[in-house]
Amino acid sequence: MAVYLDDHRVPWRGREWSHLIADSTEELHGFASRLGRNQLRFHHKPARPWKDHYDVPEAKRKQAIRLGAKSITSREAAQMLRARRLGLRDWGGLEATTISAMRGSAGIGGAPDDATREELTRRAAQAWTDADSVLFVCLGNVCRSPFAERLALREVEGRKRVTSAGHYPVSGRRSPELALSAAQELGVDLASHRSRVLSRTMLEEAEAVFVFDDENYDAVISHHPGAPERTHLLGALSHDGPAIVADPFGGPASHYQAVYRQIAAAIAAGEQARQ
């Protein structure tokens, strides 16, 4: 069991705050008591217990580390919370074979259902084969989904209507330079792409929606209650490897290259299943 403190400093009321998380809620509360709970802010949502955390002011950071909190990056913290939601003990890999609360009637916050990786792949492949219109959704629509859109347009050769969007509420953003370079290596040009914000209309017009991680899934179903049955993990199109396609934003060139190879493999697998 362990307690972690991320490096994400969020400004609020004139101070900067980081997130304190732990392997269990009991340990989280116990550590917060040692640190001084009256000076912290606890966040808890009954429907999302995997997100339990304390906000820790910068003035308390050194003390938290001295008391034994492990310093981690905000990316590592996000991976840990996602893995907790997926029911994984090893949050570094995120190579889930069962996707928790992402299928079936349990909905957000429900227990893992019986959708094995094989079943997720079968559903995703069937959706790819049957759909005449496909929508890719990631966070910002600057890294993952625009690459998937441009690559899919090339591969489907006019058989499908393909578009992409992001649930980050800012449109008109360019793809990062590292994304442009990594995409170009695979013959995809993102230079003219500008981000689009996900809308209910987009979801209504798409026969199949492909997302990259559970955060994207949450955003999709919050926009449209009828979307879950049409929403699939893009990574699940491949028969092996991670079902989650991690966000490379802010990472080195190697992250973009690996993610784009993973997306390319998933789309290739979808096209192969069609034949």
C-alpha positions as CSV (number, residue, x, y, z in Angstrom):
1,M,0.0,0.0,0.0
2,A,1.2,3.5,-0.8
3,V,0.3,7.2,-1.0
4,Y,1.2,9.4,-4.0
5,L,1.5,13.1,-4.6
6,D,1.4,14.3,-8.2
7,D,3.2,17.3,-9.6
8,H,0.1,19.0,-11.1
9,R,-0.1,22.4,-9.4
10,V,-3.6,23.8,-9.8
11,P,-4.0,27.5,-9.0
12,W,-7.0,28.2,-6.7
13,R,-7.6,31.1,-4.3
14,G,-4.1,32.4,-4.5
15,R,-2.4,29.1,-3.9
16,E,-1.2,26.1,-5.9
17,W,-2.6,22.6,-5.1
18,S,-1.5,19.1,-6.0
19,H,-3.4,15.8,-5.8
20,L,-2.9,13.3,-3.0
21,I,-4.1,9.7,-3.9
22,A,-3.5,6.3,-2.4
23,D,-4.0,2.6,-3.0
24,S,-7.0,2.6,-0.6
25,T,-9.4,5.2,0.8
26,E,-8.5,4.2,4.3
27,E,-4.9,4.8,3.7
28,L,-5.6,8.1,2.0
29,H,-7.6,9.4,5.1
30,G,-5.0,8.1,7.5
31,F,-2.2,9.9,5.7
32,A,-4.2,13.1,5.4
33,S,-4.8,13.0,9.2
34,R,-1.0,12.9,9.7
35,L,-0.5,15.8,7.3
36,G,-3.3,17.9,8.8
37,R,-6.7,17.2,7.2
38,N,-8.1,20.6,8.2
39,Q,-5.6,22.3,5.8
40,L,-6.5,20.0,2.9
41,R,-9.6,19.6,0.6
42,F,-11.1,16.1,0.2
43,H,-12.9,15.3,-3.1
44,H,-15.3,12.3,-3.2
45,K,-18.0,11.4,-5.6
46,P,-20.1,8.3,-4.7
47,A,-20.4,7.3,-8.4
48,R,-16.7,7.6,-9.0
49,P,-14.9,6.3,-5.9
50,W,-11.7,5.6,-7.9
51,K,-11.2,9.4,-8.0
52,D,-11.0,10.0,-4.3
53,H,-8.2,12.4,-3.5
54,Y,-7.1,15.3,-1.3
55,D,-5.9,18.6,-2.7
56,V,-2.6,19.5,-1.0
57,P,-1.4,23.1,-0.9
58,E,2.2,23.7,-2.1
59,A,3.2,24.7,1.5
60,K,2.4,21.1,2.6
61,R,4.2,19.4,-0.3
62,K,7.6,18.9,1.4
63,Q,6.0,17.7,4.6
64,A,3.9,15.1,2.6
65,I,7.1,13.8,0.9
66,R,8.9,13.6,4.3
67,L,6.0,11.6,5.7
68,G,6.3,9.0,2.9
69,A,4.2,10.2,-0.1
70,K,5.7,9.1,-3.4
71,S,6.2,12.0,-5.8
72,I,4.7,11.1,-9.2
73,T,3.9,13.0,-12.4
74,S,0.4,14.1,-13.3
75,R,0.5,11.6,-16.2
76,E,1.3,8.7,-13.8
77,A,-1.5,9.9,-11.5
78,A,-4.0,9.8,-14.4
79,Q,-2.8,6.3,-15.3
80,M,-3.2,5.1,-11.7
81,L,-6.8,6.5,-11.5
82,R,-7.7,4.9,-14.8
83,A,-6.3,1.6,-13.8
84,R,-8.2,1.8,-10.5
85,R,-11.4,2.3,-12.5
86,L,-10.5,-0.7,-14.7
87,G,-9.9,-2.8,-11.7
88,L,-6.2,-3.3,-12.3
89,R,-3.6,-3.8,-9.6
90,D,-0.7,-2.9,-12.0
91,W,-1.6,0.7,-13.0
92,G,1.6,1.2,-15.0
93,G,0.6,-1.1,-17.9
94,L,-3.1,-0.4,-18.5
95,E,-3.2,-3.5,-20.7
96,A,-6.8,-4.4,-19.7
97,T,-8.5,-7.5,-20.8
98,T,-11.7,-6.5,-19.1
99,I,-13.0,-3.0,-19.4
100,S,-14.7,-1.9,-16.2
101,A,-18.0,0.0,-16.4
102,M,-17.6,0.6,-20.1
103,R,-20.1,-1.9,-21.4
104,G,-23.4,-3.2,-20.3
105,S,-26.1,-1.7,-18.0
106,A,-23.8,-1.0,-15.1
107,G,-22.8,2.4,-16.7
108,I,-20.3,4.8,-15.1
109,G,-19.1,3.6,-11.8
110,G,-20.5,0.1,-12.1
111,A,-18.7,-3.1,-11.4
112,P,-16.7,-4.8,-14.2
113,D,-19.0,-6.8,-16.5
114,D,-18.2,-9.9,-18.5
115,A,-16.9,-8.1,-21.6
116,T,-13.6,-9.9,-22.2
117,R,-11.0,-8.5,-24.6
118,E,-12.2,-11.0,-27.2
119,E,-15.8,-9.7,-26.9
120,L,-14.7,-6.1,-27.1
121,T,-12.7,-6.9,-30.2
122,R,-15.7,-8.7,-31.8
123,R,-18.0,-5.8,-31.1
124,A,-15.6,-3.2,-32.3
125,A,-14.8,-5.1,-35.5
126,Q,-18.5,-5.6,-36.2
127,A,-19.2,-1.9,-35.7
128,W,-16.3,-1.0,-38.0
129,T,-17.6,-3.3,-40.7
130,D,-21.2,-2.3,-40.5
131,A,-21.0,1.5,-40.1
132,D,-21.2,3.9,-43.0
133,S,-20.2,6.8,-40.8
134,V,-17.5,6.8,-38.2
135,L,-16.6,9.4,-35.5
136,F,-13.3,9.3,-33.6
137,V,-13.3,11.1,-30.3
138,C,-10.3,12.0,-28.1
139,L,-9.7,14.7,-25.6
140,G,-8.4,17.7,-27.6
141,N,-8.8,16.5,-31.2
142,V,-5.2,17.5,-31.9
143,C,-3.3,14.2,-31.5
144,R,-5.0,10.9,-31.6
145,S,-8.4,11.4,-33.2
146,P,-7.3,13.6,-36.2
147,F,-4.6,11.1,-37.0
148,A,-7.1,8.3,-36.9
149,E,-9.5,10.3,-39.1
150,R,-6.9,11.1,-41.8
151,L,-5.6,7.6,-41.8
152,A,-9.0,6.0,-41.9
153,L,-10.1,8.3,-44.8
154,R,-7.2,7.0,-46.8
155,E,-7.8,3.3,-45.9
156,V,-11.6,3.2,-46.4
157,E,-11.3,4.8,-49.9
158,G,-14.7,6.6,-49.7
159,R,-16.7,3.7,-48.3
160,K,-17.4,5.5,-45.1
161,R,-17.9,9.0,-43.9
162,V,-15.2,9.7,-41.3
163,T,-14.7,12.6,-39.0
164,S,-13.2,13.4,-35.6
165,A,-13.7,15.7,-32.6
166,G,-12.6,16.3,-29.0
167,H,-14.4,16.9,-25.8
168,Y,-12.0,19.7,-24.7
169,P,-14.1,22.8,-25.3
170,V,-11.8,24.8,-27.5
171,S,-11.9,24.6,-31.3
172,G,-9.4,25.8,-33.9
173,R,-6.2,24.4,-32.3
174,R,-3.4,23.0,-34.4
175,S,-1.8,19.7,-33.8
176,P,1.6,19.8,-32.0
177,E,4.8,19.8,-34.0
178,L,5.7,16.3,-32.7
179,A,2.3,15.1,-33.8
180,L,2.8,16.5,-37.3
181,S,6.2,14.8,-37.6
182,A,5.1,11.4,-36.3
183,A,2.1,11.4,-38.5
184,Q,4.2,12.4,-41.5
185,E,6.4,9.3,-40.9
186,L,3.3,7.2,-41.6
187,G,2.2,9.2,-44.6
188,V,-0.5,11.3,-42.8
189,D,-0.5,15.1,-43.2
190,L,-2.0,16.9,-40.2
191,A,-0.8,20.4,-41.1
192,S,-4.2,21.7,-42.1
193,H,-6.1,20.1,-39.2
194,R,-7.8,22.3,-36.7
195,S,-9.6,20.9,-33.7
196,R,-13.3,20.5,-33.5
197,V,-15.5,20.3,-30.3
198,L,-17.7,17.3,-29.9
199,S,-21.4,18.0,-30.3
200,R,-24.6,16.1,-29.8
201,T,-25.3,16.4,-33.6
202,M,-22.0,14.7,-34.4
203,L,-22.9,11.8,-32.2
204,E,-26.4,11.5,-33.6
205,E,-25.0,11.3,-37.2
206,A,-22.3,8.7,-36.4
207,E,-23.2,5.0,-36.8
208,A,-20.1,4.1,-34.8
209,V,-18.0,6.1,-32.4
210,F,-14.4,5.0,-31.6
211,V,-12.7,6.4,-28.5
212,F,-9.2,6.0,-27.1
213,D,-9.6,5.8,-23.3
214,D,-12.2,5.8,-20.6
215,E,-12.2,9.6,-20.2
216,N,-13.3,9.9,-23.9
217,Y,-16.0,7.3,-23.2
218,D,-17.3,9.3,-20.3
219,A,-17.5,12.5,-22.4
220,V,-19.3,10.7,-25.2
221,I,-22.1,9.2,-23.1
222,S,-22.5,12.5,-21.2
223,H,-23.3,14.1,-24.6
224,H,-25.8,11.5,-25.7
225,P,-27.6,8.9,-23.6
226,G,-28.0,6.6,-26.7
227,A,-24.3,6.6,-27.5
228,P,-22.9,3.7,-25.3
229,E,-24.2,1.0,-27.6
230,R,-22.4,2.6,-30.6
231,T,-19.2,3.5,-28.8
232,H,-16.1,1.3,-28.8
233,L,-12.4,1.4,-27.9
234,L,-10.4,1.9,-31.0
235,G,-7.5,-0.2,-29.5
236,A,-9.9,-3.1,-29.1
237,L,-9.9,-3.6,-32.9
238,S,-6.5,-5.2,-32.6
239,H,-6.5,-8.7,-31.2
240,D,-3.6,-8.1,-28.9
241,G,-1.8,-5.2,-27.1
242,P,-3.5,-2.5,-25.0
243,A,-7.1,-1.7,-25.6
244,I,-6.4,1.8,-24.3
245,V,-4.6,4.2,-26.6
246,A,-2.8,6.6,-24.3
247,D,-2.7,10.4,-24.9
248,P,0.8,11.3,-26.2
249,F,0.2,15.1,-25.6
250,G,3.1,16.6,-23.7
251,G,5.3,13.5,-24.2
252,P,8.4,12.9,-26.3
253,A,8.4,12.1,-30.0
254,S,8.7,8.4,-29.2
255,H,5.2,8.5,-27.5
256,Y,3.6,10.0,-30.6
257,Q,5.3,7.4,-32.8
258,A,4.2,4.5,-30.6
259,V,0.6,5.8,-30.3
260,Y,0.3,6.4,-34.1
261,R,1.6,2.9,-34.8
262,Q,-1.0,1.5,-32.4
263,I,-3.8,3.5,-34.1
264,A,-2.6,2.4,-37.5
265,A,-2.6,-1.3,-36.4
266,A,-6.1,-1.0,-35.0
267,I,-7.5,0.5,-38.2
268,A,-5.7,-2.1,-40.3
269,A,-7.2,-4.8,-38.1
270,G,-10.7,-3.3,-38.6
271,E,-10.2,-3.3,-42.4
272,Q,-8.9,-6.9,-42.3
273,A,-12.0,-8.0,-40.3
274,R,-14.2,-6.5,-43.1
275,Q,-12.7,-8.7,-45.7
